[in-house]
Amino acid sequence: MTESKDACDRAGRKVNNLAFAQDGCGVVQKSLSLLVEANPAFVIFSTDQASAFQRAPRAQMLRGLYEDPSLRHMVPYYLSLYGLEGPATLYFGDFYRWLSEEGCQQGCSLGVLLYILAVSPVIEKLMEEFPNVSVLGFVDDYYFCGLPEETARCYERYGQLLSEQGMALNHAKGFVWSRSAASLACPAIQAVSQMGITVVQPDQGIKVVGTPVGADDWCKDWLLRKGEKVGESIDAIEKLGTHDHACSVQSALLLMRYCAVPRVNHLLRGCPPSLVEEMALLHDRRIMSCFSRLLGPGNPLCCDVTQSPAHVTARWRRSRRETSG
């Protein structure tokens, strides 16, 4: 199993896709943040592929498995799911059977790997043609970062190469952002915007694999709004615990432990303490308040909010920042 995971990771890294890497989301987000911090004239393109998994060419998936000796042992499993010739019968049910000749079956355990293999020729071509543009991906989310004119051409070329493979970009869900207004005013960026991609102004930002990247005020506001949205889930969990059922409190506590509490962990890892601290403390207060109501007043398990994970993490990161400063 470990060998298979390592082989999948290597296949992804060939095209800078960190889907199988440890904290791949964090690496992508931090890399892009550092690039635009060090190069204010750079732009970031956030791309979206239309029906990515459903339209990926199946022939390239199988070819990718065959051509990589470390993945070849997965071929029989692939053939058991999709066959060698003709359409595969997908979405089994009592009444419906759909025939499919492209893409992955929803929920397929090989789905992420198969998509990466299917799009690899496109990404390898891009990386060869645009060596000065940083190409970073996480599953089907690819980001391009570099100087505006060359990065805009990279985005256009990406759409062309996908089209040749029977795939397509969803321009309406694409974004381009830069710290520099001059970069966004570049004719190449304005031309790309005519395709339908959204040009995001310097005082705002974009979401990169679930984490905000942009102007500080915008990021802080985004984080607070995210905290409010998570708070709605916490309120629903608290309401669940009040139901007149023997398992209601236990169910609510399990949801708190495994869903609500870690919901913002990736933001604590990826965002600067000065931006995330207010949201983290708000999240902690809601968590501890919900715990108190579920367990009842005076319960020794209801600890002080200053000892909760997010609060301790934020305090530690703040002290590190002050020490290094």
N, C-alpha and C positions, 0 to 999 in steps of 0.2 A: 504493500500500500504506500509506504514512504517513497519507494523508488518511482512509483507511478506519479505521485504528487510532484516529486523533483523533476520528472520528465515533463510534466505539464508546465511547471514553472519555467523550465528552460525554453520550451516552445513559445511561451508568452514573452519572455525577455528578449527573444530574437527580434520582436517587433515592438519592444518597449511597452508591452502590456503586462501590468503588474497584478493581474487578477488572482494569481496563485502565490504572490509574494507575501511575506509577513508584513502586515500593516501597509498593503499596497495603496489603499486610499490615501493614507497619510503621506506616503512618499510622493505620490502624484501632486497632492495639494501643496505640500511644502516646497517641492521643486519649482512649481509654477510661481508660488509666492516669492521665492528667492530670486527667480529670474527677473520678474518685473520690479522687484525692489532694487536689484543691482543695475537694471537697465530700464530706466523710466520710459524710454521711447518704445519699448517692446509692446506688442499687442498679444492678447490671448484669445484664441478662437475656441469656443466650446461647441462641439459638433453633435448632431443627433442623426442617426441613421434610421430611415423609415422601415418599420417592421424588421429590425435587424436580424433576429434569430429566425424569423419565418422565411426570409428571402435569401439567406446565405446559400451559395451553390454547394450542393451535396457532393458533386464530383470532386471538388477541391478539398472537402473534408476528408474523403477517403484517400485521396492522393497524399494529403499531409500526414495521415497515419502511416501509410506505406513507406513514405520517404524518410521518416524518422525512425531509426532502428529502436530507439527507446520507447516509441509509442506503438510499434507494429503489433505488439501482443494484444492491443485493444481492437484490432480489426475484426476478429470473430464476433466480439460483443457488438460492434457497430453494425455488422451485417445482420445480426439477429434482430436489430431494431429497424434498420432501414433497407436491408436487402442490397443486391448488387445491381439489378436492373428493374426498370419500371417503378411505378409509384408504390409508396409504402402506405399501409393502412394505419392511420393514426387516430388518436382521440377515441379509444374504444369505449363503448357504452352499450346499454341494452337496446337502444334504438338507432344510434347514429354511428356511422363509420365514414371517415373522410379519407380520401386518397390524396397523398402529397408527394410531390417530386422535388421539393426544395425545402431548405431550412431544417430546424430541429423540432422534435416533438416537445411540447410544453412539459416541463418537469424532467426532461431527460438528464440523467446523471452525467452525461458527457457533453451536455449542451454548451457550456462555457468554452471548453477546449475546442469543440467542433467549430464554434463561431470564430475563435481566434485563428484556427487553421484556415478557415474559409476566406478570411479577410487578410491573411498574412501576405499574399502576393501584392496586394494593393498597398499595404503599409511599407513593405520592403522597397517598392518602387518609389514611394514618396520620400523615404529616408535617403534613397540614393540620389534623387533629383533635387532635393532641398536639404543639403547637409547643414546649412546654417539655421534651419528651423528645428526647434526642439519638438519632437513628436512623442507624446505620452498618452498611454491608454489604460483604462480599467474596464475590462470586459468590452462592452460596445460603446463606451464613452471615450472618445479620442479628443485630445487637446493639442493645439498647435501654438507655439510661442516663438516670436522673433520680431524682426523689423517689419513694419506694416506692409510694404509692397510685396516682399518675398513671401510673407505669411499668407497674405491674401491670395497670391498665386497658388500656394500650396493647398489652400482650402478649395479653390476652383478645380485644381488637378485631382484632388481627392474625390470630388463629385464625378469627374469624368471617368476615373478609374473604377469607381463603384458601378457606374452605369454600364461599363464594359463587362462587368461580372454579373449583371442582372440585378444589382442593388441600387439604392438611391439615397441621397441625403434628404433629410426633412429640414429644409431651410427655416421653416417657421419656428422650430425649436432650437435654432442655433443662435449663439451670441458672440459678440466680439467686444472686448473691453481693453482699455489702456489707461495708465496714469496720465498720459499725455493727450491733450485735446488736439494738438497738431498731428499726432499719429492717426487719430480717428478721422481727421479731416483729409487724410491722404486720398487722392483720387482712386487708388486701387481699393481702399476700404469702402469708399462711397459706391464704387461700382458693384462690389460684392453685396452691399446692403440692398441693391435693387433686386437681388434674388429672393429677398424675404428675411434674411438674417437680421437680428436686432443689434444695433450699435448702442452699447451701454456707455454712458458718459463717465468721465473720470471721477466725479464725486459720488458715483454709485459702485456697483461691482457685480460679480457673477457667482454662481454656486459651482464649486468644483468638487465632484464626488461627495456631495452632501455637506460641504463646508464652505463658508463665505470667503471670497478673495476680492478685495477692493478697497475703497476708501474707508478709513477707520470708523467714521460716524455711520456710514451705511452698514458696515459689518456689525457694529454694536447694535444697531436697530434691528438688523436681521436676526441676530442671536436672541434678542429680547422677544421678538415675535415668535421665534422657534420655541422659546421657553413657555410662552403663553399657550402655544398649541399643545405642547407636551402636558401643560397644566390641565388642559381639558380632559386628557386621558386619565390623569391622576384623579380628577374629580369623578370620572365615570367609575374608576376602580373603587373609590371610597363609597360610591352609591351602591356598587355591587355588594360590598361588605355589610350593608344594612338590610339585605334581603332576609326574609324569614326562612332560612334554610341552614341545615347543620354544617354545610360545607362552604357557605358564602364567605366567611371571614378567611378561611384557609385559601380559598381560590383567589381572593383579593390580595392576600399577602404574597402568594406565588407570582401573581401578575406584577406586583410591585417589585419583587426581587429580580425577576428575570426579564421584565419588559420596561417598566417605568424608570427604575433606578439607573440602568446603563444606557438609557436612551440618548444621553448627551455626552457619553464618554469620548466619542470621536471628536467632539467639539473641544473638550478639555485638552485633548492631545494636539489638535491642529491649530487652535487659535491662540494668539498672544494673551497672557493673563490679564492685561489691562483692558482687553475687549470682552473677554468671556466671564470675568469674575462676577459681574452683577447678575448675569443670567444664571451662573452656577449657584450662587447663593439663593436666588429666588427658587430655583429648582429644588435645592436642599430643604428650604423652609416648607415647600409644598409636600415633599416626600415625608418629612418628619411630622408634619401636621396630620397627614393621612395615616401614618403609622399610629400616632397617638389616638386618633379617633377609632381606628380599627381595633386596637388592643385595649383601649380604655384608659381613663386617667389614673396616674400613679403607677402604671406598669413599669418595672425596672428596665424593660427593653426599650423604652422611649428615651433615647439618649439626647444629649445636647446637640443642636445643629452644628456647633463648632467642631464636633468630632466626626461629622459625616464625610464620606469619601470625597465628594466634590469640593467641600470647604477646605479640607486638609490639603488636597491637591493644589487648589488655587493659592492657599497660603504658602505652600512649599515653593511653587513656581515664582511667586512674588518675591520671596526672600532670596531665591537664586538670582532673580533679575537685579535686586538691589545690591547683592553682594558683587555680582559681575560688573555692575555700573560703578 
